[in-house]
Amino acid sequence: MSLPTGQNQARDAVPRVLRAPCVALIAACFAVAAVFAAQGTTATATAQETTAPQADPTPSEELTVTSWGGAYLQSQKKAYGAPWEKKSGNRINWGTYVGDLAEIRRQVREKKIRWDVVDVLPDAARIGCDEGLFEKLPSGTLAPGAGGESIDDDLLVKRPNDCVAPLVFWSYVTFFDPATFKDKEAPKTIADFFDVEKYPGKRGIHTWPNALVEMALVADGVPVRDVYKVMATDEGIDRAFAKLDTIRDHVVFWSSGARPLDLVRKKEVVMSVAYNGHVGAAVLSEGAPFETIWDGQVLEEEWLVVVKGTPRKAAALDFVSFATAPERQADQARHINYGPMRKSAFQLIARGEPWFHNGKNIMPHMPNRNDVIDRSVFADPVWWQRNGDKMRARFKAWRDRSAR
């Protein structure tokens, strides 16, 4: 969920160079809906497991896995936590954090490792590996695809380094209640979100710049594949803010992941940016009538890492291998609508629909499925690492003008 905290916001100080301001928000993003966490039983993907061979971990070890909490954590426990405990005979001590690297830095520096495996966002995945905070995964750690494909061929995006193992994609999307537009054609594109003449009314947007800058450029006609080329120039950033100016007098700001759903439900806004997981939870588990505009969505990565120097390295590597296998990623989608990074996991889900634990189809709610990917922006954590401070300062000034 930059999820909360704008995805990268979440990180810590490597932090501040990165994304948005509210670090604590990141946990909220993954707490997609308590109802997700409360429902569903662990299911097994209908394919032979493809876990990579690992050295046998020491019997009866307790592994600490740190993640985001909420419904996302519950989906992890069901999809690969409990099954790995049963398989290995070990126990997992699950913990939560807000996405920063400060605690990991301290543990590595003092050589007192308490967190063995950590779920990290894309900027932390890169910075932590560069700083030597994570173990490099030995060759063969990651399982092949469900059809025997190599790990590289089975991934939707390239691994940024040898420290990370693939988990999921989540995204910033726009959405609305169809009842709001019952007397006219409903919005379909990100350009419609910015068109206040065709679709009058307030828009909900978050309080940090991540995703909003990219969305503004796509709405202004920039092809999704060229967004970061345009953002590499001062003129491109000016263009994005000029597009944001077209809705400046029509926005309601939010900083909590559940807030945009309330804004739309209460008709305080006609459309809003939101985390895809929150919208999906409302639709799949609560029967909400929301419709998502996938056009112009901004996709964010999620990775799994092993903390450098853990005395439980063998168990940690075994868990990472198990948890990131395509069958486990597919099983996670039974409980939450974050998209697997592995292509073969998608194939398992598509063949097994209806896949969601309550008997509903999950594929229409996946942010990185084939029919929407060509109109999606893959967030560039390196760009935000280098430009985040400057962008946040400019966006704050823009936001302050909007509040006058």
C-alpha positions as CSV (number, residue, x, y, z in Angstrom):
1,M,0.0,0.0,0.0
2,S,3.5,3.3,-1.3
3,L,0.5,2.5,0.2
4,P,-0.1,4.5,2.7
5,T,2.3,6.8,3.2
6,G,2.3,6.8,-0.3
7,Q,3.9,3.7,-0.7
8,N,7.3,4.8,-0.3
9,Q,6.3,7.3,2.0
10,A,6.3,4.5,4.2
11,R,9.8,3.9,4.4
12,D,11.8,5.5,6.8
13,A,14.3,8.0,6.4
14,V,16.0,6.5,3.5
15,P,13.4,7.5,3.7
16,R,12.5,10.8,3.6
17,V,14.1,10.9,0.3
18,L,11.4,8.7,-0.8
19,R,7.8,9.3,-0.9
20,A,5.1,10.7,1.1
21,P,5.0,12.0,4.6
22,C,2.7,9.8,6.7
23,V,4.8,6.8,7.5
24,A,2.1,5.2,9.7
25,L,-0.3,5.1,6.8
26,I,1.4,2.2,5.2
27,A,0.0,-0.3,7.6
28,A,-3.4,1.1,6.9
29,C,-3.2,0.3,3.2
30,F,-2.6,-3.3,3.8
31,A,-5.3,-3.5,6.4
32,V,-7.6,-3.5,3.4
33,A,-10.7,-4.5,5.2
34,A,-11.1,-6.3,8.4
35,V,-13.7,-8.4,6.8
36,F,-11.0,-9.9,4.5
37,A,-9.0,-11.0,7.5
38,A,-12.0,-12.5,9.2
39,Q,-13.2,-14.7,6.4
40,G,-11.9,-17.6,4.4
41,T,-10.0,-20.7,5.1
42,T,-6.6,-21.7,3.8
43,A,-6.9,-23.2,0.4
44,T,-4.5,-25.1,-1.7
45,A,-3.7,-24.2,-5.3
46,T,-4.7,-26.9,-7.7
47,A,-1.3,-27.7,-9.0
48,Q,1.8,-29.5,-7.8
49,E,3.9,-27.4,-5.6
50,T,7.0,-26.0,-7.2
51,T,9.0,-25.1,-4.2
52,A,12.8,-24.8,-4.8
53,P,15.0,-27.3,-2.9
54,Q,16.5,-25.8,0.3
55,A,18.8,-27.0,3.1
56,D,16.8,-28.5,5.9
57,P,16.2,-25.8,8.6
58,T,17.0,-26.6,12.2
59,P,14.0,-28.4,13.7
60,S,11.5,-26.5,15.8
61,E,12.9,-23.0,15.1
62,E,10.8,-19.9,15.6
63,L,11.0,-17.6,12.6
64,T,10.0,-13.9,12.9
65,V,8.3,-12.6,9.8
66,T,7.6,-8.9,9.7
67,S,4.9,-7.4,7.5
68,W,2.1,-4.9,7.4
69,G,-0.8,-6.2,9.4
70,G,-4.5,-6.2,8.8
71,A,-6.2,-8.2,6.0
72,Y,-2.9,-8.4,4.1
73,L,-1.1,-10.1,7.0
74,Q,-4.1,-12.5,7.4
75,S,-3.9,-13.4,3.7
76,Q,-0.2,-14.2,4.2
77,K,-0.8,-16.4,7.2
78,K,-3.4,-18.4,5.4
79,A,-1.7,-18.7,2.0
80,Y,1.8,-19.6,3.1
81,G,2.3,-19.1,6.9
82,A,0.3,-21.9,8.2
83,P,1.2,-24.3,5.3
84,W,4.9,-23.7,5.9
85,E,4.6,-24.3,9.6
86,K,2.9,-27.6,8.9
87,K,5.5,-28.5,6.2
88,S,8.6,-27.5,8.2
89,G,7.6,-28.2,11.8
90,N,8.7,-24.7,12.7
91,R,6.7,-21.8,14.1
92,I,6.3,-18.3,12.7
93,N,6.2,-15.3,15.0
94,W,4.4,-12.6,12.9
95,G,5.1,-9.0,13.5
96,T,4.2,-5.6,11.9
97,Y,6.0,-2.4,11.1
98,V,5.4,0.9,9.2
99,G,7.8,0.2,6.4
100,D,11.0,2.0,7.5
101,L,14.5,0.6,7.5
102,A,15.7,2.2,10.7
103,E,15.0,-0.9,12.9
104,I,16.6,-3.2,10.4
105,R,19.7,-1.0,10.2
106,R,19.9,-1.1,14.0
107,Q,19.6,-4.9,14.2
108,V,22.2,-5.4,11.5
109,R,24.6,-2.8,13.0
110,E,24.3,-4.3,16.5
111,K,24.4,-7.9,15.2
112,K,21.2,-8.7,17.1
113,I,18.8,-9.9,14.5
114,R,15.2,-10.3,15.7
115,W,13.4,-10.0,12.3
116,D,14.4,-12.8,10.0
117,V,12.2,-12.1,7.0
118,V,10.6,-8.8,6.1
119,D,8.0,-7.7,3.5
120,V,9.3,-4.5,1.9
121,L,8.2,-1.9,-0.6
122,P,10.2,-1.2,-3.8
123,D,12.4,1.6,-2.5
124,A,13.4,-0.3,0.6
125,A,14.0,-3.4,-1.5
126,R,16.7,-1.5,-3.4
127,I,18.2,0.7,-0.7
128,G,18.4,-2.2,1.8
129,C,20.2,-4.4,-0.6
130,D,22.6,-1.6,-1.6
131,E,23.3,-1.0,2.1
132,G,24.0,-4.7,2.8
133,L,21.0,-5.0,5.1
134,F,19.6,-8.1,3.3
135,E,21.0,-11.4,2.4
136,K,21.6,-12.2,-1.2
137,L,19.5,-15.1,-2.1
138,P,21.5,-18.1,-3.3
139,S,20.9,-19.4,-6.8
140,G,18.0,-21.9,-6.8
141,T,16.3,-20.3,-3.8
142,L,13.3,-19.2,-5.8
143,A,11.0,-21.9,-7.2
144,P,10.4,-22.2,-11.0
145,G,7.1,-21.4,-12.5
146,A,4.2,-23.8,-12.2
147,G,4.9,-25.0,-15.7
148,G,8.7,-25.3,-15.1
149,E,9.5,-21.8,-16.3
150,S,12.6,-20.1,-15.0
151,I,12.1,-17.5,-12.3
152,D,13.1,-14.7,-14.6
153,D,10.6,-15.9,-17.3
154,D,7.8,-16.2,-14.7
155,L,8.0,-12.7,-13.4
156,L,6.0,-9.7,-14.6
157,V,8.9,-7.4,-13.7
158,K,12.6,-7.9,-13.4
159,R,14.0,-8.4,-9.9
160,P,16.0,-5.3,-9.1
161,N,18.7,-7.2,-7.3
162,D,19.6,-10.6,-5.8
163,C,18.2,-9.9,-2.4
164,V,14.5,-9.9,-3.2
165,A,11.9,-12.5,-3.7
166,P,8.6,-11.6,-5.5
167,L,5.3,-11.1,-3.8
168,V,2.5,-9.0,-5.1
169,F,1.4,-5.8,-6.9
170,W,-1.1,-3.3,-5.5
171,S,-2.1,-0.1,-7.1
172,Y,-3.5,3.4,-6.9
173,V,-6.8,3.5,-8.9
174,T,-9.8,5.8,-9.3
175,F,-13.3,4.6,-8.6
176,F,-16.9,5.7,-8.3
177,D,-20.5,4.6,-7.4
178,P,-22.4,4.0,-10.7
179,A,-25.5,5.5,-9.0
180,T,-23.9,8.9,-9.2
181,F,-23.9,8.7,-13.0
182,K,-27.2,6.9,-13.6
183,D,-28.4,9.7,-15.9
184,K,-25.3,10.0,-18.0
185,E,-22.4,7.9,-19.3
186,A,-20.2,6.8,-16.5
187,P,-16.5,7.8,-16.5
188,K,-14.1,5.3,-18.1
189,T,-10.7,6.8,-18.2
190,I,-8.2,8.8,-16.0
191,A,-8.9,11.7,-18.3
192,D,-12.5,11.6,-17.2
193,F,-11.4,11.9,-13.6
194,F,-9.7,15.2,-14.5
195,D,-12.7,16.5,-16.6
196,V,-14.7,18.6,-14.3
197,E,-16.8,20.0,-17.1
198,K,-18.1,16.6,-18.3
199,Y,-18.3,15.2,-14.8
200,P,-18.9,18.0,-12.3
201,G,-18.3,17.4,-8.6
202,K,-15.6,16.9,-6.1
203,R,-12.7,14.4,-6.4
204,G,-11.0,12.6,-3.6
205,I,-7.2,12.6,-3.7
206,H,-4.5,11.7,-1.2
207,T,-2.2,14.2,0.5
208,W,1.1,13.1,-1.1
209,P,2.3,13.4,-4.8
210,N,3.0,9.7,-5.6
211,A,0.7,8.4,-8.3
212,L,-1.1,11.7,-8.7
213,V,1.7,13.1,-10.8
214,E,1.8,10.1,-13.0
215,M,-2.0,10.0,-13.3
216,A,-2.1,13.7,-14.3
217,L,0.3,13.1,-17.1
218,V,-1.6,10.1,-18.5
219,A,-4.8,12.1,-18.3
220,D,-3.0,14.8,-20.3
221,G,-2.2,12.4,-23.1
222,V,1.2,11.0,-22.1
223,P,1.5,7.3,-23.0
224,V,2.0,5.2,-19.9
225,R,5.4,3.9,-21.2
226,D,6.7,7.5,-21.5
227,V,5.5,8.9,-18.1
228,Y,8.9,8.8,-16.4
229,K,10.7,10.2,-19.5
230,V,8.4,13.2,-19.2
231,M,8.8,13.4,-15.5
232,A,12.6,13.5,-16.0
233,T,12.3,17.1,-17.3
234,D,11.2,20.3,-15.5
235,E,8.7,20.9,-18.3
236,G,7.2,17.5,-17.7
237,I,6.7,18.2,-14.0
238,D,5.2,21.6,-14.9
239,R,2.8,19.8,-17.2
240,A,1.7,17.5,-14.5
241,F,1.0,20.3,-12.1
242,A,-0.8,22.2,-14.8
243,K,-3.1,19.2,-15.2
244,L,-3.6,19.0,-11.4
245,D,-4.6,22.6,-11.5
246,T,-7.7,21.7,-13.5
247,I,-9.1,19.9,-10.4
248,R,-7.5,22.0,-7.7
249,D,-10.8,23.8,-6.8
250,H,-12.6,20.4,-6.8
251,V,-10.7,18.2,-4.5
252,V,-11.2,16.7,-1.1
253,F,-8.0,15.4,0.5
254,W,-7.6,12.1,2.3
255,S,-4.8,10.5,4.2
256,S,-6.4,7.2,5.5
257,G,-7.0,4.3,3.1
258,A,-10.6,3.8,4.2
259,R,-11.5,7.5,3.8
260,P,-12.1,7.5,0.0
261,L,-14.7,4.8,0.3
262,D,-16.6,6.9,2.9
263,L,-16.3,10.0,0.7
264,V,-17.9,8.2,-2.3
265,R,-20.5,6.4,-0.2
266,K,-21.6,9.6,1.4
267,K,-21.5,11.4,-2.0
268,E,-19.0,14.0,-0.7
269,V,-17.1,13.3,-3.9
270,V,-18.2,11.9,-7.3
271,M,-14.9,10.0,-7.8
272,S,-11.8,9.3,-5.8
273,V,-8.3,7.9,-6.0
274,A,-8.0,4.9,-3.7
275,Y,-5.9,1.8,-3.0
276,N,-7.2,-1.1,-5.2
277,G,-7.3,-3.4,-2.2
278,H,-9.7,-1.3,-0.3
279,V,-12.1,-1.0,-3.3
280,G,-11.8,-4.7,-4.0
281,A,-12.5,-5.6,-0.4
282,A,-15.6,-3.5,-0.4
283,V,-16.9,-5.1,-3.6
284,L,-15.9,-8.7,-3.0
285,S,-16.7,-9.0,0.7
286,E,-19.3,-6.3,1.4
287,G,-21.2,-6.2,-2.0
288,A,-20.5,-2.5,-2.5
289,P,-21.5,-1.3,-6.0
290,F,-18.2,0.5,-6.7
291,E,-16.7,0.5,-10.1
292,T,-12.9,0.8,-10.7
293,I,-11.3,2.9,-13.5
294,W,-8.2,0.9,-14.2
295,D,-7.1,3.2,-16.9
296,G,-4.1,5.2,-15.7
297,Q,-3.7,3.2,-12.5
298,V,-0.2,3.2,-10.9
299,L,1.2,-0.2,-9.8
300,E,3.5,-0.7,-6.9
301,E,5.7,-3.7,-6.1
302,E,6.0,-5.7,-2.9
303,W,9.1,-7.9,-2.1
304,L,10.2,-10.4,0.5
305,V,13.8,-10.2,2.0
306,V,16.0,-12.1,4.5
307,V,17.7,-9.8,7.0
308,K,21.5,-9.9,6.9
309,G,23.1,-12.0,9.6
310,T,20.0,-13.9,10.9
311,P,21.1,-17.0,12.8
312,R,18.0,-18.7,11.3
313,K,19.1,-18.2,7.8
314,A,18.3,-21.8,6.6
315,A,14.8,-21.6,7.9
316,A,14.4,-18.1,6.5
317,L,15.5,-19.1,3.0
318,D,13.2,-22.2,3.2
319,F,10.3,-20.0,4.1
320,V,11.0,-17.4,1.3
321,S,11.3,-20.2,-1.2
322,F,7.9,-21.7,-0.1
323,A,6.1,-18.4,0.3
324,T,7.0,-17.0,-3.2
325,A,6.2,-20.1,-5.2
326,P,3.4,-19.6,-7.7
327,E,1.0,-21.9,-5.9
328,R,1.3,-19.8,-2.7
329,Q,0.9,-16.6,-4.5
330,A,-2.2,-17.9,-6.2
331,D,-3.6,-19.0,-2.8
332,Q,-3.0,-15.5,-1.4
333,A,-5.5,-14.2,-4.0
334,R,-8.2,-16.3,-2.4
335,H,-8.2,-13.8,0.5
336,I,-7.2,-10.4,-1.0
337,N,-7.1,-8.8,-4.5
338,Y,-3.4,-8.0,-4.8
339,G,-1.9,-9.4,-8.0
340,P,0.8,-12.0,-8.0
341,M,4.1,-11.1,-9.5
342,R,4.4,-14.5,-11.0
343,K,2.7,-15.2,-14.4
344,S,2.1,-18.8,-13.7
345,A,0.2,-17.9,-10.5
346,F,-2.2,-15.9,-12.6
347,Q,-2.7,-19.0,-14.8
348,L,-3.6,-21.1,-11.8
349,I,-6.1,-18.5,-10.6
350,A,-7.7,-18.1,-14.1
351,R,-8.1,-21.8,-14.4
352,G,-9.6,-22.1,-11.0
353,E,-12.2,-19.3,-11.1
354,P,-14.3,-18.6,-9.1
355,W,-11.2,-18.3,-6.9
356,F,-12.0,-15.9,-4.1
357,H,-12.8,-17.7,-0.8
358,N,-16.5,-16.7,-0.9
359,G,-17.1,-18.1,-4.4
360,K,-16.6,-14.9,-6.4
361,N,-14.4,-14.3,-9.4
362,I,-11.1,-12.5,-8.4
363,M,-9.5,-11.9,-11.8
364,P,-11.7,-8.8,-12.6
365,H,-10.2,-7.2,-9.4
366,M,-6.6,-7.9,-10.0
367,P,-4.5,-4.8,-10.7
368,N,-1.9,-6.4,-13.0
369,R,-4.1,-8.7,-15.2
370,N,-3.5,-8.7,-18.9
371,D,-6.5,-6.6,-20.0
372,V,-5.5,-3.6,-17.9
373,I,-1.8,-3.7,-17.9
374,D,-1.3,-1.8,-21.1
375,R,-2.9,1.3,-19.6
376,S,-1.1,1.1,-16.3
377,V,2.0,2.9,-15.0
378,F,4.6,0.8,-13.2
379,A,5.8,3.2,-10.4
380,D,9.5,3.9,-10.6
381,P,11.0,3.8,-7.0
382,V,14.4,5.0,-8.2
383,W,12.8,8.2,-9.6
384,W,10.9,8.9,-6.4
385,Q,14.0,8.2,-4.3
386,R,15.9,10.8,-6.2
387,N,13.1,13.4,-6.6
388,G,10.8,12.7,-3.7
389,D,11.8,15.6,-1.4
390,K,11.5,18.1,-4.1
391,M,8.1,16.7,-5.3
392,R,6.7,16.6,-1.8
393,A,7.6,20.2,-1.2
394,R,6.0,21.3,-4.5
395,F,2.9,19.2,-3.9
396,K,2.5,20.6,-0.4
397,A,2.6,24.1,-1.8
398,W,0.0,23.1,-4.4
399,R,-2.2,21.5,-1.8
400,D,-2.0,24.5,0.5
401,R,-3.2,26.8,-2.4
402,S,-6.1,24.3,-2.9
403,A,-7.1,24.6,0.7
404,R,-7.5,28.4,0.5
